[in-house]
Amino acid sequence: MFVHKMWDDHELCKMIEGGVPFPMLSDGGGRVGKVYGVYDEDAGVENRGRFIIDPDGVVQGYEVLTPPVGRNVEETLRQIRAFQHIRETKGGEATPSGWRPGKMTLKPGPDLVGNVWKDWKVEMAFD
């Protein structure tokens, strides 16, 4: 929690006016990190991870990176929007790699298997 405070006081406040707009939590002892498999017993700390958990408590996506590699917040937000879209369509649509709201989706099912390339647009993946 002390590292979070220093990070917020000395770095985040320079990038985000007023610092982060939500509380940061600390997992002293690694209780939560052990549950999610990111706790490093030897170092006594967790590897950086983010877990996207749906309203039913099911982990839908996760990413674990060692400290030297930064995370991509935009990609995390894109994935959250994609999971929300899938939930709203009750699984009736699938979002291809790089999907953004308003972009083409795919219809999951046996006909899609082996045929994604027919609907795939290069510009869709790299917009």
C-alpha positions as CSV (number, residue, x, y, z in Angstrom):
1,M,0.0,0.0,0.0
2,F,3.0,2.3,0.6
3,V,4.2,1.8,-3.0
4,H,0.7,2.6,-4.3
5,K,0.6,5.8,-2.2
6,M,4.1,6.9,-3.5
7,W,3.1,6.0,-7.1
8,D,-0.1,8.0,-6.8
9,D,1.5,11.0,-5.0
10,H,4.6,11.3,-7.2
11,E,3.7,9.8,-10.6
12,L,0.1,9.3,-11.3
13,C,-0.8,12.8,-10.1
14,K,1.4,14.1,-13.0
15,M,-0.4,12.0,-15.6
16,I,-3.9,12.0,-14.2
17,E,-5.2,15.2,-12.6
18,G,-6.0,14.4,-9.0
19,G,-4.5,10.9,-9.3
20,V,-6.5,7.7,-10.0
21,P,-10.3,8.2,-9.5
22,F,-10.7,4.9,-7.6
23,P,-9.2,3.3,-4.5
24,M,-6.2,1.1,-5.0
25,L,-6.0,-2.1,-2.9
26,S,-3.0,-4.0,-1.6
27,D,-2.8,-7.7,-1.0
28,G,-0.4,-8.0,1.9
29,G,0.5,-11.7,2.3
30,G,-0.8,-12.6,-1.1
31,R,-4.1,-14.1,-0.2
32,V,-5.8,-13.0,-3.3
33,G,-2.7,-13.4,-5.5
34,K,-2.5,-17.1,-4.4
35,V,-6.1,-17.7,-5.5
36,Y,-5.4,-16.2,-8.9
37,G,-2.0,-17.9,-9.3
38,V,0.0,-14.7,-9.5
39,Y,1.7,-14.8,-6.1
40,D,5.5,-15.3,-6.3
41,E,6.3,-17.1,-3.0
42,D,10.1,-16.5,-3.4
43,A,9.8,-12.8,-3.9
44,G,6.8,-12.4,-1.5
45,V,4.9,-10.3,-4.1
46,E,2.4,-10.8,-6.9
47,N,3.2,-10.5,-10.6
48,R,1.1,-7.8,-12.2
49,G,-2.1,-9.2,-13.5
50,R,-5.5,-8.0,-14.6
51,F,-8.6,-10.2,-14.5
52,I,-11.9,-9.4,-16.2
53,I,-14.6,-10.9,-14.1
54,D,-18.2,-10.8,-15.3
55,P,-21.2,-9.9,-13.2
56,D,-21.7,-13.6,-12.4
57,G,-18.2,-13.8,-10.9
58,V,-16.7,-15.8,-13.8
59,V,-13.2,-14.8,-15.0
60,Q,-13.7,-14.1,-18.7
61,G,-10.1,-12.8,-19.4
62,Y,-6.8,-12.3,-17.8
63,E,-3.3,-11.2,-18.5
64,V,-0.3,-11.6,-16.2
65,L,3.0,-9.8,-16.9
66,T,6.2,-9.6,-15.1
67,P,7.1,-6.0,-13.8
68,P,9.4,-4.9,-16.7
69,V,6.5,-5.1,-19.2
70,G,3.8,-2.5,-19.1
71,R,0.1,-3.1,-19.7
72,N,-2.1,-1.7,-22.3
73,V,-5.1,0.0,-20.7
74,E,-6.7,0.7,-24.1
75,E,-6.6,-3.1,-24.9
76,T,-8.1,-3.9,-21.5
77,L,-11.0,-1.4,-22.1
78,R,-11.5,-2.8,-25.6
79,Q,-11.8,-6.3,-24.2
80,I,-14.2,-5.2,-21.5
81,R,-16.4,-3.6,-24.2
82,A,-16.2,-6.8,-26.2
83,F,-17.2,-8.9,-23.3
84,Q,-20.1,-6.5,-22.5
85,H,-21.3,-6.8,-26.1
86,I,-21.2,-10.6,-26.1
87,R,-23.2,-10.5,-22.9
88,E,-25.7,-8.1,-24.3
89,T,-26.2,-10.3,-27.4
90,K,-26.4,-13.4,-25.1
91,G,-23.6,-15.0,-27.1
92,G,-25.3,-14.4,-30.5
93,E,-22.3,-12.5,-31.7
94,A,-18.6,-13.0,-31.5
95,T,-16.0,-10.2,-31.6
96,P,-13.0,-10.8,-33.8
97,S,-9.5,-9.7,-32.8
98,G,-9.2,-5.9,-32.6
99,W,-13.0,-5.5,-32.5
100,R,-14.4,-2.1,-31.4
101,P,-18.0,-1.0,-30.8
102,G,-19.8,-0.4,-34.0
103,K,-17.4,-2.7,-36.0
104,M,-18.5,-5.9,-37.7
105,T,-19.1,-9.0,-35.5
106,L,-19.3,-12.6,-36.4
107,K,-22.1,-15.1,-35.8
108,P,-20.8,-18.0,-33.8
109,G,-21.7,-21.5,-34.8
110,P,-20.5,-24.5,-36.9
111,D,-20.7,-22.5,-40.1
112,L,-18.1,-20.1,-38.8
113,V,-15.5,-22.8,-38.1
114,G,-12.9,-22.6,-40.9
115,N,-14.6,-19.7,-42.6
116,V,-13.6,-16.7,-40.5
117,W,-11.3,-15.6,-43.3
118,K,-14.3,-15.1,-45.6
119,D,-15.7,-12.3,-43.3
120,W,-12.3,-11.1,-42.0
121,K,-11.3,-7.7,-43.2
122,V,-7.7,-6.6,-42.7
123,E,-8.8,-3.1,-41.9
124,M,-11.1,-4.4,-39.2
125,A,-8.2,-6.0,-37.3
126,F,-6.0,-2.9,-37.5
127,D,-8.4,0.0,-37.1
